[in-house]
Amino acid sequence: MTGTPLVEADRLSRNFPMRTGLFGRHRDVWAVRDVSLAVQKGETVGVVGESGCGKSTLGRMVLGLESPSAGAIRFEGRDLSSVAGAERRRLARRMQMVFQDPFGSLDPRRSVGAQIADGLRVHRIVAAGEVDAEVARLIDVVGLQKNAAGRRPHEFSGGQRQRIAVARALATRPDFIVADEPVSALDVSIQAQVVNLLADLRRDLGLTMLFIAHDLHVVRHLSTRAVVMYLGRIVEEGPSEKVFGAPAHPYTRALLAATPSISARKVDEEAVLAGELPSPANPPSGCAFRTRCPLASDECAAAVPDLAPYESGWKVRCIKSGPSQRRGDL
Ligand SMILES: Nc1ncnc2c1ncn2[C@@H]1O[C@H](COP(=O)(O)OP(=O)(O)OP(=O)(O)O)[C@@H](O)[C@H]1O
């Protein structure tokens, strides 16, 4: 892959102070730790991992909604922390977020049309006299009925509300969208419709996306590249068909084993995810996954493994899964 990425996270970390234990001692929870990620124009990068692995914090930092404790975010090569004022607003127009809970992000008292129009007005996307027509166009683009503009959010089903949220995000004509669990609050029967809408929009509008989900089906369907996170760190990253087709990290294999219907391989009993996710306030030493890993040995406790090249464009953070160990018998 060549050229400046549209969005780049460079060694991003974010910690939160937290009280733990009986005596309420302060400890840092590292929600995201040393994450580097480049998203090329037109790519859809899917971020997966169990709840609490740091996916949302990463997505919020990438959009500038949360500040990193360390590291940088670059948009078209420009460090977001060095951009302010009108310039920052111009960049904000180009980056939008679609949240898990569309109801929480929509105002119940205002009409859908008025809420879609907010972004049009703030960023002066069209002339004042053309706002209504543009709202109607956006409503059509996301597949809602023409009369939706005059109605309030509670008059719609969950899937339709997520379409409204997508129309709002599209209003500013963004280049980059972070979708944080956009379908996980929806009925399974509706999820595919919203996923297909996002896939169509990505194709038709040339959108670049960071797609966050704990559901591997959804990520596999939408993303060109997959990033697997465990306790704040990337443990595997590579082309989706490879990561989901022949996962290299034992954690990715365990996630896939928990979703057998998309596993191309026979479910490996050994790979089934054992035990609880350790507390992010007190992660295991060395490889954080070692306490649940069927391959773990003493050396896994010694140091955090590097995110090392596995194949071209594919990286794995596991001392047992380097290219030299790759035989399909792990
Ligand atoms: N504002 C905050 N204050 C304290 N801790 C936080 C805050 N935001 C996130 N965390 C902690 O950071 C860790 C990562 O949270 P995050 O929401 O990014 O994970 P996630 O993978 O997106 O999970 P989920 O799917 O449940 O949203 C969790 O342990 C969480 O409790």
The ligand as a Tripos MOL2 file, in Angstrom:
@<TRIPOS>MOLECULE
LIG
   31    33     1     0     0
SMALL
NO_CHARGES

@<TRIPOS>ATOM
      1 N1        -14.1230    7.3330   30.5250 N.pl3     1 LIG1
      2 C1        -13.5940    6.2220   31.0600 C.ar      1 LIG1
      3 N2        -13.2280    6.2050   32.3600 N.ar      1 LIG1
      4 C2        -12.6770    5.0900   32.9080 C.ar      1 LIG1
      5 N3        -12.4410    3.9530   32.2430 N.ar      1 LIG1
      6 C3        -12.7920    3.9100   30.9350 C.ar      1 LIG1
      7 C4        -13.3910    5.0330   30.2670 C.ar      1 LIG1
      8 N4        -13.6090    4.6870   28.9730 N.ar      1 LIG1
      9 C5        -13.1880    3.4150   28.8390 C.ar      1 LIG1
     10 N5        -12.6950    2.9450   30.0200 N.ar      1 LIG1
     11 C6        -12.1370    1.6030   30.2680 C.3       1 LIG1
     12 O1        -11.2350    1.3100   29.2240 O.3       1 LIG1
     13 C7        -11.3790   -0.0420   28.7950 C.3       1 LIG1
     14 C8        -11.6950   -0.0680   27.3090 C.3       1 LIG1
     15 O2        -13.0230    0.4500   27.1080 O.3       1 LIG1
     16 P1        -13.6740    0.6090   25.6420 P.3       1 LIG1
     17 O3        -15.0730    1.0930   25.8140 O.co2     1 LIG1
     18 O4        -12.7630    1.3890   24.7730 O.co2     1 LIG1
     19 O5        -13.6850   -0.9070   25.1450 O.3       1 LIG1
     20 P2        -14.5690   -1.5850   24.0260 P.3       1 LIG1
     21 O6        -13.7270   -2.6930   23.4750 O.co2     1 LIG1
     22 O7        -15.0730   -0.5720   23.0690 O.co2     1 LIG1
     23 O8        -15.7610   -2.2010   24.8410 O.3       1 LIG1
     24 P3        -17.3290   -2.0890   24.5710 P.3       1 LIG1
     25 O9        -17.5820   -2.9320   23.3610 O.co2     1 LIG1
     26 O10       -17.9060   -2.6600   25.8230 O.co2     1 LIG1
     27 O11       -17.6110   -0.6310   24.3650 O.co2     1 LIG1
     28 C9        -12.4580   -0.6540   29.6690 C.3       1 LIG1
     29 O12       -11.8260   -1.3190   30.7480 O.3       1 LIG1
     30 C10       -13.2140    0.5370   30.1780 C.3       1 LIG1
     31 O13       -13.7720    0.2720   31.4520 O.3       1 LIG1
@<TRIPOS>BOND
     1     1     2 1
     2     2     3 ar
     3     2     7 ar
     4     3     4 ar
     5     4     5 ar
     6     5     6 ar
     7     6     7 ar
     8     6    10 ar
     9     7     8 ar
    10     8     9 ar
    11     9    10 ar
    12    10    11 1
    13    11    12 1
    14    11    30 1
    15    12    13 1
    16    13    14 1
    17    13    28 1
    18    14    15 1
    19    15    16 1
    20    16    17 2
    21    16    18 1
    22    16    19 1
    23    19    20 1
    24    20    21 2
    25    20    22 1
    26    20    23 1
    27    23    24 1
    28    24    25 2
    29    24    26 1
    30    24    27 1
    31    28    29 1
    32    28    30 1
    33    30    31 1
@<TRIPOS>SUBSTRUCTURE
     1 LIG1         1 GROUP 0 **** ****
